[in-house]
Amino acid sequence: MKVHRRSILKGMLTAGSLAAFGLPRISFGANLNTGPYDLVLVSGIDTAEFAAGVRGAATATEISLGKSLPDLAAAARLFDAHRGKRLVGLMSDAAYVLFSEAARDAGVRQLFEGRHSVAADGGTRHSLNSVTGFQGSAEPLAAGLAQSGAAFAISEVPQGTEGLTTLALRGGDWATHGFASFHIGGETGNAPLWLHLGGIEPSQACTALGLDAAQAETLRCWRSYAPQPADAIPGWDHALGQTLAKLAIGGRENQTPCVTQVFVHGARMLEEFSACDSYVSFVMEA
């Protein structure tokens, strides 16, 4: 594997984690898993399928910021008008920069941030960061995309889980979705993670992630638990909207273990990735 290709997946973990703490400089708020919460669907650029996924999972007030960069005054009014509610949305990178700055100034709490890249050939990368108790979007997204046969890579990094991740040594049975699962790290200074691979050898994935393949151990699985995909899988954005809406309304405890997870489906996701579109998804509490 060439040097310029080695950091493709590794960057999804490190860049995503840094973004969660430094960009857009909103402090991640604790999620108490109570509810139900009222939802506000914030429509931005290219969010039609995402919005359809949200509507299919929950009732939500819909606010459109238009198809251009959001007006900061309008965003400030949105936050003031919906205090105590949760905002779910998907935006272009540029639109999100302005929207997140307005959210920071308004004291909005961030619960989830996802960064999504789409290649011309349909392959996708997803770097997901969330507060403890609000992670879990990676599993239904991965299960749904695997059913569609798409090539994808997903990293999910829960924040504030130090001291908990080393206890999570058993996960769901991903073999039903065509993945082999491994537990890596946690004993030699590396943060532990679960690695789920579809059609890829662990040595290949570890090289791409900058991990020691010698630490890869088969993940023990609950055979009684097979992760479920989102109900409808027309595309990743639809599935993500559905998943985030279900998590955001609250009312039930999130049972996904607090552990970093990586999913890689299709060997070409280890090759050079050139994105033609990129987006940011979010869940915030006003």
N, C-alpha and C positions, 0 to 999 in steps of 0.2 A: 504494500500500500504506500503510495507516494506521500511525502511529508505534508503537502498542502491538503491532503484528504484526511489525515489522521485526526484533525481537530474538529471535523464536521459535527459529530455527535457530542464530543466533549464540550464544545462551545454552547450547546443547548443547555447543558447543566450549569456551567459557570456563568455564562452571560445571563441566563434566566434568573439565577439566584441573585446576581448583582443588581439586575433590574428591579427585582422585588424590593431590595433595600434602598436603592438609590434613585430609581426612576419609577414613577414621577414624584418621588419624595413624599408620598402619602404614607403615614404610619399604618401598618396593617393592624386592624382592630380585631379583638377576640370575638369569636362566634360562639354564642351560648347554646346553639342548637334548639332555640325556642321558636315559637311561632304559633300560627302561621303569619308570615309577613305579606304585606301588600307589595306587589311588584310594579315597577315602571320599566317598560321596554324603551330604551333610548335608541331610536333609529338613526343611523348615520349612513356612510357611503357603503354601497354594496352589501346590504344586510337583509335582503329579501328572504333568502332561505333560512338564515339565522332567526329572523323574526317569526317565520312560519314554525320553526321548531319550538320557540318560546310559547307561541300561542297554542300549540298542540299539547303543552304540558301544564300550563297555568293561565289563569286570567290575569291580564296585565294592562295597566293604563299605558297608552302608547304616546310617546313624545317624539316628534321628528325635529331634528336639528338641520334638516335640509341636506342637499347633496354636495355642498361645498364645505369649507372649513367652518366649524361652529362659531357662533357669535358668543363672546365671553359673557356679555351682559345677559343673554338668553340662558346660558348655562347656569349662571348665578341664580337667576329667577327659578330655574328648574329645581335646584337644590333646596332653595328656601321653601318652595311650594310642596315639597315631598319629604319633609323631615320625618324620620322614623321608618321610611320605606326603603326597599332595596332596589337598586338600579342595575339592570342587566343590559349589556350592549356589545356591539361589534363595530369597530371603526377602522378606517385607514390609519396608518402610522401618523401621518401629519395631523389628522383631525384629533387623534387621541392626545397628542402632545398638548394642544390647547385645552382640550376638555379636562385632562388630568390636572393641569395647572389651576384651572378654575375650581376643581374639586378640592385640591389641596388648600386653596385660599378659603374655601367654605367650610373646612374642617370635616370633610367627608371621610369616613372610614373605608378602607379598601379590604375586601375579603378574598378577591381572586383576580389574577391577571394572567392572561394567556397571550402568547405571541405566536402567530401562525404565518407560515410561508408556503406558497403554492408554486410549483414548477410548471413549465409549459407542458410537460408530459403527464401532468396530473398527480405526481408525487407530492406529498405534503409533509411538513415538519411542524411540530407543536411543542412549545416550551411553556409549561404551566406552573404557576406559583400560587399558593393559597395559604390561608391561616390554618392552624390546627383545628380539626373538626369540620373543615370545609373542603378538604381535598376529596378526590373521588371522581372527578370529571374524566380522568384519563382512562379508567376502566371501561365505561360504556362506549366512549369514543373509540378506543382500540378494538373492542369486541365488534362494534358495528363496521368499522373500516375493514377489519379482517374478513368479515362476511362478504363484503363487496369485492374483495380481492385486490384492493388498492395497495400501492406501496406507500409506506408512511413510517415516520419516526416520531415518538412522543416521549417527552420527559416530564415528570411531575415531581415538584420539589415542595413539600409542605414546610412552612416556616415555623420556627419556634418549637421544634420537636427534639431538641437535644436531650439525650437521656432516655428517650422513648424508642428510638429506631432500633436499637440493638435487641430489643425484646421481641420485635416482629419477625419471626422466623418461619411463619407458615402463612401461605396465601391461598387464593382460589385456584381451581383446576383449570389452567389456561390451555391444557392439551386439547380440550374440546374445541378451541378456536385455532388450533394449529400452531401453538407456541410451545417451546421448551423454556422452562423457567429456572433461573439460577439466583442464588444469594451470593453477593460479593462484598467483601470488605468488612470493616467493623472491628477487626482484630489488630491491625497494624497501622492505625492512625487514619485510614481512609474512612469516609462516611459510608455506612452500609447502604446497599441499595438492592432492589430486585431488578433483574434483567430478564425480559421476556422476548424471545427470538423466534421469528417465523421464517424458516428457510435459511438460517444463517448459523454458522459455527460460532461458539462462544469466543474462541480465540480471535476471530475476525472482529467481532463487536467490541471486545475488550481493547483491541488495538485502536479502534476508532474512538473509544471513550477515554483512552489513556489509563486503563485499568490493568491490574496484574491478573492475567488469565489463570494463574496458579491458585488464586483465591476463589475462583468460581466453584460453587458447590450447588448441586441440584436442590432447588427450593422444595421444601416439604409442602404439600398442598392438602387442603381440605377437599377430599373427593366429593363431599356432599354439596360443595359450593362451586358452581360454574358461573363466572361473571356474565351478567346479562347486558346485551347491547341496548342502545336506545331503541324505542319502539319502531321508529321509521328511520331508514338510512338512505335518503336520496343523496346525501353528501355530507362532508365533515361539518360544514357550517350549520346545517339543519340539525344534525345529531348533537353538536355542541350547544346550540340554543336550547334544545329540549333538556339536555342534561343539566345545564346551569340553572334553568328555571326550576327544575325539580329540587335542586339543592337549595336554591335561594328562598323558596317559600317556607322552608323550615318545617317544624312540626314532627320531624322524626330524626333520630340521631344518625349521623353518618357512621357507618360501620367499617369503612375502609381503614386499614391500619395506617398509622402515621409513619410512612416510610417512603423514601425516594424510589420511584419506579421509572424504568425506561422500557419502551416497547419499540422494537424494530421489525418491520414486516417487509421482506423483499431485499435481496442482496444489493440491488442497485441503490438503496438508501445509504450504503457505505461509500458510494462513489461521490464525485463532485456534485454539489447541489447548487443550481442556479435558479433563484426565485424570480418569478415574473410579477407576483403580487404578494403583499404582506399586510397583515391586519393585527389588531390588538382587541381581545375580548376582555370583559371585566364584569365583576359584581362589586358594587359599592353600597354602603349604607349611609343614607343622608342624615 
